[in-house]
Amino acid sequence: MSREIHIVGFRVGRETYGVPITSLHEIVRVPEITAVPDAPDYLEGVINLRGKIVSVVDLRKRFGQPSAGLDRRSRILVVEHRGRLVGMIVDSASEVLKIPESEIEAAPAMMQAGGLDCVTGLGKYQGRLIILLDIGKVLAARELGNKPTAEKPAAAGSGKAGTGTKSASAGK
């Protein structure tokens, strides 16, 4: 008599992920997204969802994968985070999956140590592994601890000059 966990399954790249159905507000097609200046590269911008402004995060970029163009299967999962609606672009959204608790294992310690603390577990479903995510950690991880890395100043796309370390030491 194992309890079942109801999750919304979605794909990002080759992997299938899942979030609790209780955190989902709705799933929408990708509308026009308005870019926001000086936003992190994984924050695509904002959309107007029936009069509400919703920030949109590209999960491919958030997970460090190359960005793929949007297609007819691309969706935005709208979730509530800290009292606000946030959208997450995914390659496709599948159905609601019911996974027995007995078929869910904790995330391996290696994932936790490697900075993947947004993974809460792995669910076994019809011969596949579903990566279960903590939405709060997926959306908050880089908001709070955005530490500069050696790769960050070299990243293209911000269009800003003078943020590198060379110009900072040029003065007398």
C-alpha positions in Angstrom: 0.0 0.0 0.0 2.6 2.5 -1.1 1.6 6.1 -1.7 2.0 7.5 -5.1 3.7 10.8 -5.9 2.1 12.8 -8.7 4.6 14.7 -10.8 4.5 16.6 -14.1 7.0 15.1 -16.4 8.9 17.2 -18.9 12.0 16.9 -21.2 15.0 19.1 -21.3 17.5 17.7 -23.8 17.5 13.9 -23.7 16.5 13.7 -20.0 13.1 13.5 -18.4 12.5 15.6 -15.3 9.7 15.8 -12.9 8.3 18.4 -10.4 5.4 17.9 -8.0 2.1 18.6 -9.5 1.3 20.8 -6.5 4.0 23.3 -7.6 2.6 23.7 -11.1 0.3 26.6 -11.9 -0.2 25.9 -15.6 1.5 24.9 -18.9 1.5 27.3 -21.8 2.8 27.5 -25.3 5.8 29.8 -25.6 4.6 33.4 -26.5 6.8 36.3 -27.4 9.3 36.9 -24.6 10.5 40.4 -23.7 14.3 40.5 -22.9 15.4 42.1 -19.7 18.7 44.1 -19.7 21.6 42.8 -17.5 19.8 39.5 -16.8 21.7 36.3 -16.2 22.0 34.3 -19.5 19.6 31.6 -18.3 16.8 34.3 -17.7 15.2 34.7 -21.1 13.0 37.6 -20.1 9.4 38.1 -19.1 6.0 37.4 -20.5 2.6 38.8 -20.0 0.3 36.0 -18.8 -3.2 37.3 -18.6 -2.1 40.6 -17.1 0.6 39.2 -14.8 4.3 39.7 -15.6 6.1 36.3 -15.4 9.9 35.8 -15.4 11.0 33.1 -17.8 14.0 30.8 -17.2 15.4 28.6 -19.9 16.1 25.3 -18.2 18.5 24.2 -20.9 20.8 27.2 -20.1 20.1 26.8 -16.3 21.3 23.2 -16.5 24.4 24.2 -18.6 23.2 22.6 -21.8 23.5 24.3 -25.2 20.4 26.2 -26.1 18.2 24.7 -28.8 15.7 26.7 -30.8 12.1 26.7 -29.7 9.8 24.4 -31.7 6.1 23.5 -31.7 6.6 21.1 -28.7 8.4 23.7 -26.5 6.4 24.8 -23.5 6.6 27.1 -20.5 5.8 25.4 -17.1 4.5 28.2 -14.9 5.2 27.5 -11.2 4.7 29.5 -8.1 8.0 30.4 -6.3 8.2 32.7 -3.3 4.7 34.0 -4.0 5.4 34.9 -7.6 4.8 33.1 -10.8 7.9 32.0 -12.7 8.0 30.3 -16.1 10.5 27.6 -17.1 11.1 26.8 -20.8 11.2 23.1 -21.5 11.6 21.1 -24.7 8.3 19.4 -24.1 5.9 18.7 -21.3 4.5 15.2 -21.0 1.7 13.8 -18.9 1.2 13.7 -15.1 3.1 10.7 -13.9 2.1 8.7 -10.8 5.2 7.1 -9.2 5.0 4.9 -6.2 7.1 6.2 -3.3 8.8 2.7 -3.2 10.1 3.5 -6.8 11.8 6.7 -5.8 15.4 6.8 -4.6 17.4 9.6 -3.0 19.7 11.5 -5.3 23.2 10.0 -5.2 25.7 11.8 -2.9 27.9 12.6 -5.9 25.1 14.8 -7.4 24.7 16.7 -4.1 28.4 17.3 -3.8 28.7 18.4 -7.4 26.4 21.3 -6.9 23.3 19.5 -8.2 21.4 20.0 -4.9 18.2 20.8 -6.9 17.8 17.0 -7.6 15.7 15.5 -4.8 15.6 12.0 -6.1 15.3 9.6 -9.0 12.0 8.0 -9.9 11.7 4.7 -11.7 8.8 4.8 -14.2 8.1 2.3 -16.9 11.8 1.4 -17.3 12.9 5.1 -17.4 14.6 7.2 -14.8 12.8 10.5 -14.0 15.0 13.2 -12.4 12.9 14.8 -9.6 13.6 18.4 -9.0 13.1 20.9 -6.2 11.7 23.9 -8.0 12.8 26.3 -5.2 16.4 25.2 -5.6 16.3 25.2 -9.4 15.1 28.8 -9.4 17.0 30.2 -6.4 20.4 28.6 -6.6 21.9 31.3 -8.8 19.8 34.2 -7.6 21.3 33.9 -4.1 24.8 32.6 -4.5 25.8 34.1 -7.8 29.6 33.9 -7.3 31.7 35.1 -10.2 33.6 32.4 -12.1 36.4 32.5 -14.5 34.0 31.7 -17.3 31.5 34.4 -16.5 33.4 37.5 -17.8 34.2 35.7 -21.1 30.5 34.8 -21.7 29.2 36.5 -24.7 25.8 38.0 -25.0 25.8 40.7 -22.3 27.2 43.3 -24.7 29.0 45.1 -21.8 32.7 46.0 -21.9 34.8 46.8 -18.9 33.6 44.0 -16.6 36.8 41.9 -17.0 39.6 42.0 -14.5 42.2 43.5 -16.9 40.7 47.0 -16.8 40.4 47.0 -13.0 44.2 46.9 -12.5 45.1 49.3 -15.3 45.0 52.4 -13.1 48.0 53.9 -11.2 
